[in-house]
Amino acid sequence: MARGRIRAKLRRSNLYTFACLRPTTQETEGPHQFQGPGYSRMVYCNQPHVHEKKPLRYRSNYISTTKYNIVTFLPKAIFEQFRRVANLYFLLAAILSLTPVAPFSAVSMIAPLAFVVGLSMAKEALEDWRRFMQDMKVNLRKTSVHKGDGVFGYRSWRKLRVGDIVKVEKDKFFPADILLLSSSYEDGICYVETMNLDGETNLKVKRALEATLAFDEDLSFKDFTATIRCEDPNPNLYTFVGNLEYDRQVYPLDPSQILLRDSKLRNTAYVYGVVIFTGHDSKVMQNATKSPSKRSKIEKQMDKIIYILFTLLVLISLISSIGFAIKVKYQLPNWWYLQAPDSQNFYNPLRPELSGTFHLVTALILYGYLIPISLYVSIEVVKVLQALFINKDINMYDEETGTPAQARTSNLNEELGQVDTILSDKTGTLTCNQMDFLKCSIAGTSYGKKASDVEVAAAKQMAMDLEGPDPELANVVTPKNHTTLPWETNGQELRASEIELEAVITSKDETDRKPAIKGFSFEDDHLMDGNWLKEPNTDFILLFFRILSLCHTAIPELNEETGTFTYEAESPDEGAFLVAAREFGFEFCKRTQSSVFVRERYPSFDKPVEREFKVLNLLDFTSKRKRMSVILRDENGHILLLCKGADSIIFDRLSKNGKMFIESTTKHLNEYGEVGLRTLALAYRKLDEAEYTAWNEEFCKAKTSIGGDREGMLERVSDMMERELILVGATAVEDKLQKGVPQCIDKLAQAGLKLWVLTGDKMETAINIGFACSLLRQGMKQICIAANADSLAQDPKKAVKDSISMQIANASQMIKLEKDPHAAFALIIDGKSLTYALEDDMKYQFLNLAVDCASVICCRVSPKQKALVTRLVKEGTGKTTLAIGDGANDVGMIQEADIGVGISGVEGMQAVMASDFSIAQFRFLERLLVIHGHWCYKRIAQMICYFFYKNIAFGLTLFYFEAFTGFSGQSVYDDWYMILFNVVLTSLPVISLGVFEQDVSSEVCLQFPALYQQGPKNLFFDWYRIFGWMGNGLYTSLIIFFLNVIIFYDQAFRAGGQTADMSAVGTTMFTCIIWAVNCQIALTMSHFTWIQHFLVWGSVVTWYVFLFIYGEMSPVFSGNAYKILVEALAPAPIYWSTTLIVTVACNLPYLTHIAFQRCFNPMDHHVIQEIKYYGKDVEDRHMWRRERSKARQKTKIGFTARVDARIRQLKGKLQKKYSTLGGRSTLASS
Amino acid sequence: MSSGEGSSQSSSKKSRQPKYSRFTQQELPACKPILTPGLVVTTFILVGVIFIPIGLLSLSASERVVEIVDRYDEDCIPSDQEKTAFIQSDKTNKTCVRSLTVPKKMQHPVYIYYQLDNFYQNHRRYVKSRSDKQLRNPENEDLTSPCEPEARVDNKPIVPCGLVAWSLFNDTYGFSVGGMNLSVNKKDIAWDSDKNYKFGSKVYPKNFQQGSLIGGGKLDEKIPLSEQEDLLVWMRTAALPSFRKLYGRIEQDLEANEMITVVIQNNYNAYAFGGKKKLVLSTTTWIGGKNSFLGLGYITIGGLCLFIATTFIVMYLIKPRPYGDPSYLSWNRNPPGN
C-alpha cells in the first residue's frame, strides 16, 4: 500500500511524448453521435439493481463452455450418437428385432447397441463434466465489488452484474469488460497485459477519463452515479464506441478506457471500473466460437468404408430376398414339409413379392455382422486407453509447472500421426517471453562469452557428427590419393575443433546450474566487477552503461528482502537492459517526476555514488520510429541525447565522426543476428544548451498543438533531434526460447512437418524469433509482404491490394525460377497484408506461395486472422493441420485446426479449454506427434482394417449358408456365438492391437523422425490397403465356409457313424473362424507383450471354455449346442484336423504376402526393425548414426539445416587448410 | 500465508506427476518376432512336412472305408402311376426289393444310412418349428407356440409338435443275405445327450399325426420320446439340403461279393419336391465315412507351402537382401533431390 502511495505521486503520462498525452482541451471532440440498432446498450453505473429487470437485464457474468446441461444431455447426446450411420442402422435393426421377421432374438440385437451407445455417451458426459469444472473454477474466482456506501467486498465472478463498480488489484484478471474510472496513478493510467487476447506481450496503457479521475478511493463511490450508452456486445477487440454521461456532461469513450475480460492488470496497484459487458457478452467470449466437434481423417474415411459395406449389405440382402422370392414362388409349394403358405405371408407362394419384402428386412438384420457394431465402441475404448498413455507419459510431464500432458478429447489420437502443417503461436508457445542480456558490442569490441541456445545446439550437433571419423567429411578432407594424408592428422585436427566445441557446451551446462539472474546471462570478466575500467575506450563503455540505465521508461521497485531493485518495464527487453546495467554497477534506483537516479559503483570506491540525471524530454518508442531517445542533463549540466533503436535506423543517423566503430559493430550485429539474438544499436549525442532550447520550444509547440497532424509534427520534431549521433555499441538480447524449442522444431522439420508461426507481435520480433528457432537463417531468401501505407491514391484499399497481389505474384515467380534445389524461401507477412491476402480472390495465390516456402511467419495477426489462416491451410491443402498456442487469442485457430493443442501450465486456460490436447511445453509436441501420433495412427489404421476383415470373413459365411437354406434366413451358428463373436471372442485382441502395438520403439521413433511420414502419406489406411484387407476377408470367408461344408458334406464325421447336424457344422465353422482371425491378428502384430499373448490366445481358449460351459448348461439354454463339444466334436479327430487345415489355409496368403513384402520390398520400419533385431545398431554405431542423419536431410529449416550450412563452411575451411598445410601436418604427426 | 499456499501447491504438483510404471510408459518387455528368411522358409517347410503326412494318413483312412450307395426312389415306384398320388395313397403297396453287392469286405459295424437330397431341413421355418421344452418335460406339453402350424389338433397339444417331428422320415429297410435275415440294431443311433437330457423319458407322443394333413412317420404312443431313436436322429436337423442320417447298424461282417437283399417300405414322399432317396451302407474309420477331400486338402496345402518355400528360396538367391541393410531405407533408395 505504501508503495502505491509513493507511486501515486508520479504522473506517468509526463513520460510519454505521443501515446498518452493529449491536449487538455476536451471540448474539441464532442461526444460520439450514434443511435439506432447496435448502439442500444445502457449501463447505469453503480446501480446494478437497475439491470436486474427487463429491458436492461443483461446476461450474467456466468460463463459456460459445456456442450450439454443436465436437461439437454440425454436428448442431445442420443441425437449425437445416432448421427452415426451405423448406430442408426443398428437402432432400426433393434426395433425390427422385436418383430417376427428377425432372424435372431431381440436381446441379441438390443444389448450390444445399448452397451455401445451407453459407453460413448458416458464418455461424452465425462468430458463435458470436466469442461464444466473448468468453467466453475473461473466462475468462482473472486473480485472486489462495491457493495454500497463505499464499502467493497469480495464476490465471485459469476455474481457480477452490469453496472457494478469493481476494484481490480495488481496481477489480477479483469472479471468482465470494464470501463476504467481511475487507477492508483494520479492521472488514471494503468497497464494491461493482453496476452490472452492477442498474444502481445508488451504492456498496453489504458487511460481513464479526466472526469472520473477523482474516484480513486473506496469511499468516493458512495454516491457515484453515471450513465453509459454504448455499442452492443460484439466480438471486435479493438473498437469501442460509447458515451459516459456524468454530472450532466457527456464524455466520449474509446477503446483506451476499456479493460477487457481475460486481460490482466500489471504495474498498477489497483484500478476502479464499471462493468459494462458481462459473461458471454464480453468481447473475449464473443470471440469464442462454439467448439466444433472434430473427427479425424481416418474416421471420415472409415465412414466411407461403412458406406461400402452398407452397399454390400444391401446388395447381398437383395440377392437373398430375390432368391427367396423365387424359391417361395416356384419351389415352396412342393415343399410339403413346410406347410406353406403361412398365415403371416412370410412364406406365401401366392404373394412372393410380399414374402420377399419381409425377407429383405430379415436379411438386412442377418447380414448386419458385416458392419461391426463393436467397431465404434472398440475404437472408443482404444482411444481412451491411448489417451491414458498420453496423459501418463512421464516424458511429457513438466516438472516446473507440475503439469502432465493431457488428451482432452480422445477421438483425435490417430490424427496426431498425420499432421502436415503446424501453425504455432509465438509468445508463450515458442518463447517464454523472457529476455536475457547475453552479449554486447562496445566501441567495436564484442563482449559476452556465453553461447546462445542456437550456438550451443549447433556446437553439440557438430561435436556429435565429428565424434567418429565421418567418411563423408573424411572424403572432403582427404583427397583421393590417400597416401598423403593419414587418418591421424585428420582426426587430430578434428579433435581440436571438437574440444573447442565441447568447451562451449560444458560452459553452458555449468552456468545452468548457477542460480541465474533473471534476464541476465552475460558472462565476460572484461566487463564484470568493474574490470571494464581496464579496457580501452573506457568512456564509451561508461556511456554504454549509462544508456542502458537511463534510456527507458521503467520504474524501479525495491525488493525489501534482497535489497535489490526489480524493474517494471513496458517490454521485457528494457527490463533486461536495466538488470544488465545493475549487474555492471549502474543501478537505476529512483525515478521522480523530472529525474532519474542511478547508483554507480566503481571498484575504487566503497560506496556507490548516486547520480541524478534530469530528464528533459523523452521521445518514446513506436513501431514506426523503431527507436527511443531520452534527453538528459547530467550533474555537470551537460545535455545529452541517449538513443537506442534498430541498427538500420541508428546507422542512418550517425554523424561523420560517429561512425568510428560502424564496421566492426555491423559485423558483430550480423553475428548476433545469426545466432538468433535480438539486437539494438545504442548511440548518443552531446547537445549545446542553445541548440536544445531552440529545439525544445518547437517540441513543446508540437506537443500542445491541436489537430490530426499533431503526431506527425511531433515525429518530425523528434526526428530533427535524433541526428548526428555517435555510435556507442550494440546489445544482443536473447528472447529466451522455451526449453528445447529449437530442437523440437528441428525434429519436427525432420519429420517432414511444416511450421507456420502466427503471432500478434511485431514483424521484427517475429523475424528475430524466426532466427532463434532456426525457422529463418542467413542465406534463406526472405519474402516480406507488407502493406505499403504510403500510397495515397484515390482508392487506397485497392492500391494496397494491388500491391500485395503484385508482391505475391513476384515472389511466386521468383520461386519458380529458382534453380538451386537447396534454396530455401521464407515468407513473412503482416496482419494488414493478410487481410487482403485472405480475401477470396487472392487466398489460393497466397497459399500456393506459402506452401512453396520453407517457413512462413505471419505477424501482427488478430485472433480471427489466425483462425482464417488455419482454415485456409486446412481447406486449401486438404492436409491435416495442427494449431498450437497458449492464449485466448489462439482459441480461434485451435478450434479451427484439425487438431488444437494448448500449452498448459501458464495462467490463462482458454487455449487449453478449447484444445484437443494440452501439453505444458512446446517441446513435448515432438513426443506427442512423433511417438504417440505415429503409434496411434498405425494402431488405429491396422485396427480398423482388421475389424473390417474379421467382420467380412464372418458375415459372408452367413450369406453363403443362406444359399444352402433356400435363402430362408437361417443362420448356421447359434445366437450366442454370434453375440459373443464381436463382443468377447474377437474384440479384446483387436483392442490390444490398438492399444499396445508398436512398430518400432519410442527411441527409434525419435531417432528416425522420417518414419513419421508414413502417417501424412497415409500408407496404412489407403484404399489399396483397405481393399486388400477386405479381399483377405472375402478369401477367408470362402475358405472357411466351403472347406467346412465339403468336409462335413454328408458323410459320418466320426468313428461312431454319426453324421454332422447343423450345430456340429456351425460350431466347427465357428471354431475355424475364431482360430483364423486370431492367428491373423497375431500375424499382424509385431510387438507382443504378455498382454497381447494373453488376449489373443486367451480369446481362443475362451471360445473352447465357453463352448464347454455352454454345452454343460441345461438344454433349455443351449438348445442344439448341448454337450456339443464334449460329446460330439472333441472326440472326433476330423474336428481338430479341419480346424488346423482351415486356419492354415486362411492365413497362408497373408503370411506369404508379408514374407515376400518384407524380403523384397521392405518399408522403412521393416528395415529398422531388422537392424534392431540383429542388434546392428549396437554393433555398427557409425552406420546407425549415419542413417539417422540421412533420414533427415530433406529439411530446409531447423537447426539441422543451419548446422549443415556451418559444417559445410567448416569443411571448406578444413579443405583450405589442408591444401596449404597438408604436407607439413603429415610430417608433424609422424 | 504464502508459504502455506506454496506447500499445498507443491504437494498438489507432486500428485499430478504420472507414476512410472512399465505399463503406462509402454515399455513392457515384448518379443518382437521378425520374419527373417530363415523363419519364413522354416515355417513353410514345416507346414508342408506336417501337412503332407496328415493328408496321406487321412487319405488312407478314407480309402479303407467301404461304402454302398443305392438310389431307390426312381425304381421303387411304378413308372406308370402318378408318383405323388401313389406315395400318398394308403392303399398302394409300397414294398420294394433291392439287391446290393458288397464290393469289398465290410467289417462290422456296418452303418446303415438313409440319404435325402433336396430336402431343406435347414429352412428357417422348419428349424424353428419345434419346442425343446415340450420334448423334455411332460409338464410343458402345452408350450407349443413355436410349433405353428403343427401345434395343436382340436385345441389339444401335439407331442412332439412342430414341422420337424411331423415330417419324420418313415421308409423302413429289411436286410437279408442269402435268405438269412440280417439283424439291424437300431439302438444307440442317437446321441446320448439327446436320449438322456433333451428328450424326456416320461414324455409320450400324443395327438401325433392326427390332423387333417398327415406328414411323415407315426410314433408308438407307448414308447417315451427318449427311446424313439429314429425321431431323435431326425430331429437333429441337417446343415445342408442334402444329408444322411443314421438308420441302424449291422453288427456282422459282410463279405466281398455277397448279395444283400433289401426290402424297402417306400413310404416317404420325396417325390413332391423332387428329392432323391438313397440307401447307404458304410463302414467307418477314425475320420468317419469316406472323405478323401480332407486328405487331398492337406496334401494340397502342404504341397503349396513347399512350393512357396522353394519360390522364396529361389527369389532370395536371385535377389538377396541382407536383412537390416540400411541401403534399403527409403531415403537411401530414393535419395532426396531425385
Interface residues (C-beta under 8 A of the other chain):
Chain A: P103 Q331 N334 W335 W336 Y337 L338 Q339 A340 D342 S343 F346 Y347 L388 F389 N391 K392 D393 I394 N395 Y397 E399 T401 G402 T403 P404 P821 F964 T965 G966 S968 G969 Q970 V972 F996 Q998 S1002 A1010 L1043 V1045 I1046 I1047 F1048 Y1049 D1050 Q1051 A1052 F1053 R1054 A1055 G1056 G1057 Q1058 T1059 A1060 D1061 M1062 S1063 A1064 V1065 G1066 S1086 H1087 F1088 T1089 W1090 I1091 Q1092 S1114 P1115 V1116 G1119 N1120 Y1122 K1123 E1127 A1128 A1132 P1133 I1134 S1137 T1138 L1140 I1141 V1144 A1145 L1148 L1151 T1152 I1154 A1155 F1156 R1158 C1159 F1160 P1162 M1163 D1164 V1167 I1168 Q1169 E1170 I1171 K1172 Y1173 Y1174 K1176 M1183 R1186 E1187 K1190 A1191 Q1193 K1194
Chain B: Q9 S10 S12 K13 K14 R16 Q17 P18 K19 Y20 T24 Q25 Q26 L28 P29 A30 C31 K32 P33 I34 L35 T36 P37 V40 T43 V47 F51 I54 S58 P109 Y111 Y113 Q115 F119 Y120 Q121 N122 H123 R124 R125 Y126 V127 D132 K133 R136 E148 P149 E150 L163 W166 S167 I189 W191 D192 S193 Y197 K198 L213 G215 G216 R236 T237 A238 A239 L240 P241 S242 F243 R244 K245 L246 R249 N269 A272 F273 G274 S282 T284 T285 W286 I287 G288 G289 K290 N291 F293 L294 G297 Y298 I301 L304 C305 I308 F312 M315 Y316 K319 R321 Y323 G324 D325 P326 Y328 L329 S330 W331 N332 P336 G337
